[in-house]
Amino acid sequence: MKNNLIVILCFTAGIFCGTFANTTISTYCEKLPQFLLYALVIQVGLNLGANAELGKMIKDIRFSSLLLPFFTIIGTLVFSAAASLLLTSWNIYD
């Protein structure tokens, strides 16, 4: 319960700061989400690399568990291409 409240508080604080902060603060924070994602990817890599059972985890992956990410990627690409045909102001690369 405490962790959920912390997440909700951070989310609300971010909305509040984004809404009421002046433009000089927002220019400094344009690249902040990108660097935070980099930090999260590094943390996940370190966590996986430090896991002693990584080989066992990879061997236990079933083919059926890879179908959801595969079809998510394919669906995103197909429907983005279809949307680019409907939205004439954008091309397929956008």
Backbone as CSV, one residue per row, in Angstrom:
resi,resn,N_x,N_y,N_z,CA_x,CA_y,CA_z,C_x,C_y,C_z
1,MET,0.829,-1.195,0.000,0.000,0.000,0.000,0.869,1.253,0.000
2,LYS,1.961,1.205,0.770,2.843,2.360,0.857,3.504,2.632,-0.491
3,ASN,3.931,1.571,-1.188,4.570,1.743,-2.492,3.602,2.327,-3.515
4,ASN,2.345,1.904,-3.463,1.351,2.446,-4.379,1.141,3.938,-4.147
5,LEU,1.132,4.343,-2.900,0.957,5.763,-2.587,2.147,6.584,-3.063
6,ILE,3.345,6.029,-2.972,4.541,6.736,-3.452,4.461,6.930,-4.962
7,VAL,4.043,5.902,-5.683,3.916,6.004,-7.144,2.869,7.039,-7.514
8,ILE,1.735,7.010,-6.843,0.669,7.973,-7.139,1.120,9.387,-6.795
9,LEU,1.850,9.554,-5.703,2.350,10.870,-5.324,3.347,11.397,-6.354
10,CYS,4.253,10.551,-6.826,5.220,10.981,-7.842,4.518,11.324,-9.148
11,PHE,3.532,10.545,-9.518,2.770,10.816,-10.733,2.046,12.158,-10.629
12,THR,1.414,12.397,-9.499,0.694,13.651,-9.288,1.657,14.835,-9.249
13,ALA,2.802,14.657,-8.625,3.791,15.738,-8.576,4.313,16.056,-9.972
14,GLY,4.498,15.037,-10.795,4.950,15.267,-12.162,3.929,16.026,-12.984
15,ILE,2.657,15.678,-12.820,1.599,16.400,-13.525,1.538,17.850,-13.041
16,PHE,1.643,18.043,-11.736,1.587,19.392,-11.174,2.754,20.240,-11.666
17,CYS,3.953,19.678,-11.644,5.127,20.431,-12.095,5.060,20.717,-13.594
18,GLY,4.581,19.771,-14.362,4.470,19.977,-15.797,3.431,21.015,-16.161
19,THR,2.392,21.097,-15.360,1.321,22.046,-15.657,1.672,23.460,-15.219
20,PHE,2.246,23.602,-14.053,2.431,24.929,-13.480,3.863,25.457,-13.547
21,ALA,4.810,24.672,-14.039,6.192,25.156,-14.117,6.332,26.105,-15.293
22,ASN,7.238,27.049,-15.148,7.451,27.976,-16.258,8.304,27.309,-17.342
23,THR,8.427,27.942,-18.462,9.074,27.316,-19.615,10.586,27.171,-19.447
24,THR,11.213,27.955,-18.587,12.664,27.815,-18.421,13.016,26.491,-17.755
25,ILE,12.162,26.013,-16.872,12.415,24.718,-16.235,12.205,23.592,-17.235
26,SER,11.195,23.715,-18.070,10.891,22.636,-18.999,11.971,22.473,-20.062
27,THR,12.705,23.528,-20.387,13.774,23.374,-21.372,14.917,22.537,-20.816
28,TYR,15.132,22.568,-19.524,16.182,21.753,-18.923,15.765,20.291,-18.798
29,CYS,14.477,20.042,-18.775,13.980,18.697,-18.529,13.561,17.958,-19.794
30,GLU,13.882,18.464,-20.968,13.447,17.805,-22.195,14.070,16.429,-22.369
31,LYS,15.322,16.284,-22.000,16.018,15.009,-22.184,16.002,14.134,-20.937
32,LEU,15.396,14.597,-19.865,15.377,13.842,-18.622,14.710,12.479,-18.759
33,PRO,13.546,12.353,-19.412,12.946,11.015,-19.548,13.844,10.034,-20.311
34,GLN,14.556,10.526,-21.302,15.446,9.658,-22.061,16.570,9.132,-21.170
35,PHE,17.162,9.984,-20.356,18.231,9.545,-19.474,17.716,8.622,-18.373
36,LEU,16.493,8.855,-17.912,15.902,7.958,-16.927,15.664,6.566,-17.524
37,LEU,15.233,6.513,-18.776,15.068,5.215,-19.433,16.405,4.516,-19.614
38,TYR,17.452,5.276,-19.950,18.783,4.678,-20.039,19.193,4.074,-18.702
39,ALA,18.940,4.801,-17.625,19.297,4.301,-16.297,18.515,3.033,-15.957
40,LEU,17.238,2.980,-16.334,16.439,1.785,-16.072,16.941,0.587,-16.871
41,VAL,17.322,0.811,-18.119,17.846,-0.274,-18.942,19.160,-0.789,-18.357
42,ILE,20.002,0.102,-17.880,21.264,-0.313,-17.254,20.988,-1.131,-15.996
43,GLN,20.023,-0.702,-15.199,19.692,-1.438,-13.980,19.146,-2.828,-14.287
44,VAL,18.323,-2.945,-15.306,17.794,-4.255,-15.685,18.921,-5.149,-16.171
45,GLY,19.832,-4.597,-16.978,20.971,-5.377,-17.455,21.869,-5.844,-16.313
46,LEU,22.108,-4.974,-15.360,22.922,-5.364,-14.205,22.236,-6.441,-13.377
47,ASN,20.926,-6.306,-13.215,20.174,-7.288,-12.443,20.193,-8.647,-13.130
48,LEU,20.007,-8.667,-14.440,20.042,-9.938,-15.170,21.450,-10.530,-15.179
49,GLY,22.444,-9.686,-15.364,23.821,-10.177,-15.395,24.297,-10.721,-14.064
50,ALA,23.781,-10.193,-12.971,24.182,-10.646,-11.648,23.430,-11.890,-11.204
51,ASN,22.389,-12.267,-11.958,21.597,-13.430,-11.593,22.362,-14.702,-11.937
52,ALA,22.554,-15.563,-10.970,23.300,-16.793,-11.185,22.511,-17.817,-11.991
53,GLU,21.208,-17.694,-12.045,20.366,-18.659,-12.742,19.920,-18.152,-14.112
54,LEU,20.678,-17.284,-14.735,20.298,-16.709,-16.016,20.230,-17.779,-17.111
55,GLY,21.206,-18.661,-17.149,21.199,-19.728,-18.153,19.990,-20.627,-18.026
56,LYS,19.624,-20.948,-16.801,18.444,-21.788,-16.572,17.172,-21.055,-16.994
57,MET,17.120,-19.762,-16.737,15.947,-18.981,-17.125,15.798,-18.949,-18.650
58,ILE,16.904,-18.806,-19.362,16.848,-18.761,-20.825,16.435,-20.113,-21.383
59,LYS,16.919,-21.192,-20.788,16.552,-22.536,-21.261,15.083,-22.849,-20.988
60,ASP,14.502,-22.242,-19.982,13.116,-22.516,-19.618,12.099,-21.706,-20.422
61,ILE,12.556,-20.803,-21.281,11.625,-19.991,-22.080,10.976,-20.879,-23.128
62,ARG,9.639,-20.874,-23.135,8.890,-21.636,-24.131,8.644,-20.765,-25.355
63,PHE,8.477,-21.415,-26.499,8.201,-20.691,-27.745,6.890,-19.925,-27.647
64,SER,5.920,-20.489,-26.973,4.613,-19.836,-26.882,4.670,-18.527,-26.089
65,SER,5.620,-18.397,-25.190,5.727,-17.147,-24.436,6.360,-16.037,-25.266
66,LEU,6.964,-16.372,-26.392,7.530,-15.356,-27.279,6.531,-14.865,-28.323
67,LEU,5.370,-15.520,-28.397,4.386,-15.148,-29.409,3.749,-13.791,-29.134
68,LEU,3.470,-13.471,-27.887,2.843,-12.185,-27.567,3.733,-11.006,-27.972
69,PRO,5.011,-10.966,-27.596,5.845,-9.849,-28.052,5.989,-9.808,-29.573
70,PHE,6.097,-10.969,-30.200,6.236,-11.022,-31.650,5.015,-10.423,-32.339
71,PHE,3.823,-10.851,-31.943,2.610,-10.339,-32.572,2.336,-8.886,-32.205
72,THR,2.810,-8.446,-31.056,2.691,-7.037,-30.699,3.510,-6.176,-31.648
73,ILE,4.732,-6.603,-31.933,5.598,-5.866,-32.857,5.008,-5.872,-34.263
74,ILE,4.582,-7.041,-34.718,4.010,-7.146,-36.064,2.743,-6.307,-36.192
75,GLY,1.865,-6.368,-35.189,0.634,-5.583,-35.220,0.900,-4.089,-35.220
76,THR,1.880,-3.664,-34.457,2.231,-2.249,-34.425,2.713,-1.782,-35.787
77,LEU,3.568,-2.570,-36.417,4.080,-2.188,-37.735,2.985,-2.188,-38.802
78,VAL,2.126,-3.195,-38.784,1.069,-3.292,-39.792,0.064,-2.147,-39.639
79,PHE,-0.403,-1.905,-38.428,-1.398,-0.860,-38.239,-0.795,0.541,-38.379
80,SER,0.490,0.699,-38.117,1.133,1.988,-38.380,1.226,2.241,-39.871
81,ALA,1.538,1.197,-40.634,1.573,1.349,-42.092,0.185,1.658,-42.627
82,ALA,-0.845,1.011,-42.094,-2.214,1.291,-42.530,-2.623,2.718,-42.155
83,ALA,-2.219,3.171,-40.998,-2.555,4.536,-40.580,-1.843,5.557,-41.450
84,SER,-0.643,5.227,-41.918,0.068,6.175,-42.781,-0.628,6.321,-44.130
85,LEU,-1.362,5.286,-44.554,-2.126,5.401,-45.788,-3.360,6.283,-45.600
86,LEU,-3.923,6.250,-44.397,-5.119,7.052,-44.119,-4.783,8.506,-43.782
87,LEU,-3.664,8.702,-43.128,-3.243,10.049,-42.752,-2.284,10.562,-43.819
88,THR,-2.778,11.356,-44.727,-1.971,11.767,-45.874,-0.893,12.778,-45.522
89,SER,-0.996,13.435,-44.380,0.020,14.416,-44.008,1.300,13.745,-43.519
90,TRP,1.230,12.478,-43.149,2.405,11.731,-42.686,2.712,10.624,-43.686
91,ASN,3.995,10.302,-43.792,4.340,9.167,-44.631,4.595,7.946,-43.762
92,ILE,4.943,6.835,-44.373,5.084,5.575,-43.634,6.254,5.602,-42.647
93,TYR,7.248,6.437,-42.911,8.428,6.514,-42.035,8.162,7.308,-40.763
94,ASP,7.161,8.159,-40.772,6.815,8.931,-39.580,6.081,8.050,-38.599
